[in-house]
Amino acid sequence: MQTIKYTPKGVCSRGMEIDVEDGVIQGVRVSGGCSGNLQGICALLKGMTVDEAVARMEGIRCGMKPTSCPDQLAQALKAVH
């Protein structure tokens, strides 16, 4: 299993860890950010393929920011995929 550690940029969350095995997300942990929303996102990502997760989350914006926590998760996955 591979654990991706990523420091997001331009969002409230401070750190992300994503466990991936054979192209499937096994777990996601995010520190900081909107706790309830990120807990939901992390639960939904478990069991999803990396490609599907990137396709669904990349480009999502948070208000007027050019990025969001979901977009940053996508960037973390793309960096190693």
N, C-alpha and C positions, 0 to 999 in steps of 0.2 A: 504494500500500500504506500502511496505517495501522499505526503502532507504538504500542501502549498501554503506558505506564509506570505501574506501580502499586506503592505501598508497602503491603505486607500488614500486618494488625493482628491481634495475639493468637496469632501463630505464630512458629516459629523462623526462617523465611526472612526476608530483609531487603529484597528487591526482586524485581520481576517485570516482564518485557518480553514482550509478545505481539504478533506480526506478524499482521495480518488483512488479507485482500484479498477483496473481493466476498463477505463473510460467511463466509469459510473461513480457518481458522487455518493460517498458513504456517510458523510457528516460535514456540517459547516458550523463554525463558531465565529461570532463577530463581537468585538468589544466596542462599547460606545454606541452611539446612534440611537435610533428609536427602537427601544427594546421589544415592544410587542410586535411591531411590523417585522423586525429582523428575525424574531423567533419564528414567526409564521413563514417567512421566506426560507429560512434554514430547514424547517420541517418539510416544506414542499419540494425542496431540492434533493432531499435524500432519496436515492434510488433513480434519479434522473441522469441521463447521459450528459457528459460535458457538452457535446454539440448542441443538444436540445436546450440546456440551460443558457448557453451563450446566445442562441437564436432568440430565446424568449426575453432575456434581460438586457442585452446590449442596446444602448441608445436611450434607455429610460432616463428621464430627467427628474430632478427634484426641484419643484418650483422654478425659479429663474436660473438655477445652477445648470451648467452644461452637462452635469453627470448626476449620479445618484448612487446609493449603496448597491442596488441591484446591478447597475452598470459597472460599478467597480468590481463586483464579484465576477462579472463577465470578463473584465479586463484581466483579473487574476487568473482565471481559467485559460484565457487565450495566451497568456504569457508562457505557459508551460505545455500547451497542447499543440 
